[in-house]
Amino acid sequence: MVQILRDGDRRIRSLPPGDHHLRYDYLRATMAKIAQVDAFYVGFYRDDENIAYPYAFDLEEYDTPSVATYGPNGLGAWLLKHKKTYTYSMDQGRLLNAGHRFGDTTRSCRDVVTVPLIEESTGVAAVLGMASMQSYTPDVYDEHAVLAFEWLCRTIVALIRREHEDAQNQRNLDFLPAEGEGVGPTFADVVVDFTDRLGAVRSALARVRETALAGGDVIGGIEEVDQLCMRVQQETFAVLTRPSVDAMEPLALLTTREREIADLIGARMSNQQIAETLTISLPTVKSHVYNIMRKFEVRQRSEIAAKLRPFGYSDLV
């Protein structure tokens, strides 16, 4: 198992930045070498209580990327609040069956491991999303399979962080005089990228047409076009719903005391309750709250909780 994980980690890390579809494909394929994987998905939390699912796979078929709202009693809310791996054996699948379903909805999974994708580099655990492997056969995921999946998911989080840091480093070129377009991917860059992807689809279609006119077998060509369209669809969705790691930046700006107070605000404590909990004066609390609001760029205290939603607070506590 160790060698399988090392090989999977190496392959995932060697992919070009931005190739999210193949990244999740390798994650699924690696786990399938360790245990039975009938269904698999990757999702990321959005700021509006939605989860974007750029990758979903069920019984040898890719499912269409989607966005679904999560409620206070489902698996999405549970992962945000508890920040730990969910397994079928915890509640015999109650949380799993209460949430969003994909693929063959006529069948129910009998075993599942859903790992929260947690970013901790700011000192505060932020749940960016989740990865889930599922089986239609009961009792297939043992402790070693769970630990292996958690280990690989940390690789995924590390790559998300690296992409974010690379983008931040590009933005830090602001100290130089502007020359032409700004740094980082521009709207034109994105348009050119997807134009190239669609160009590949058109080229594949042209080859199918030529084969058909020559009386040849076009099945292979049609399958190629189908795969290319699927890749374009998933990569487009991944770009539009990329993990909201920018939400972590305000927390990185807070002092230790400000983080403590922000944490208590997220737990719905009043200023007076915070003062009593931390044994500090009420004016001191108000001063810290003002600084937090300024750093979060919000006008009202109640908006702090909204900023903390990606970290499992607000209506989830």
SULDAGI-V524045 format. One record per backbone hydrogen bond with DSSP energy under -1.0 kcal/mol. CO is the residue of the C=O (numbers start at 1). NH is the residue of the N-H. Records with the same first field share a line. If there is no record, write none. Layout:
CO: NH, NH
//
This chain:
1: 5
2: 6
3: 7
4: 8
5: 9
6: 10
7: 11
8: 12
9: 13
10: 14
16: 19
18: 20
19: 23
20: 24
21: 25
22: 26
23: 27
24: 28
25: 29
26: 30
27: 31
28: 32
31: 34, 35
38: 59
39: 134
40: 57
41: 132
42: 55
43: 130
44: 52
49: 70
50: 46
51: 68
52: 44
53: 66
55: 42
56: 63
57: 40
61: 58
66: 53
68: 51
74: 78
75: 79
76: 80
77: 81
78: 82
79: 83
86: 114
87: 90
88: 92, 93
93: 97
96: 99
103: 105
104: 107
111: 135
112: 88
113: 133
114: 86
115: 131
116: 118
117: 128
119: 126
120: 123
126: 119
128: 45
129: 117
130: 43
131: 115
132: 41
133: 113
134: 38, 39
135: 110, 111
142: 146
143: 147
144: 148
145: 149
146: 150
147: 151
148: 152
149: 153
150: 154
152: 156
153: 157
154: 158
155: 159
156: 160
157: 161
158: 162
159: 163
160: 164
161: 165
162: 166
163: 167
164: 168
165: 169
166: 170
167: 171
168: 172
170: 173
171: 174
173: 176
186: 190
187: 191
188: 192
189: 193
190: 194
191: 195
192: 196
193: 197
194: 198
195: 199
196: 200
197: 201
198: 202
199: 203
200: 204
201: 205
202: 206
203: 207
204: 208
205: 209
206: 210
207: 211
208: 212
209: 213
210: 214
211: 216
212: 215
218: 222
219: 223
220: 224
221: 225
222: 226
223: 227
224: 228
225: 229
226: 230
227: 231
228: 232
229: 233
230: 234
231: 235
232: 236
233: 237
234: 238
235: 239
236: 240
237: 241
243: 245
244: 247
245: 248
246: 249
248: 252
250: 253
251: 254
255: 259
256: 260
257: 261
258: 262
259: 263
260: 264
261: 265
262: 266
263: 267
264: 269
265: 268
270: 274
271: 275
272: 276
273: 277
274: 278
275: 280
281: 285
282: 286
283: 287
284: 288
285: 289
286: 290
287: 291
288: 292
289: 293
290: 294
291: 295
292: 296
293: 298
300: 303
301: 304
303: 307
304: 308
308: 311, 313
309: 312
310: 127
313: 316
314: 317
//
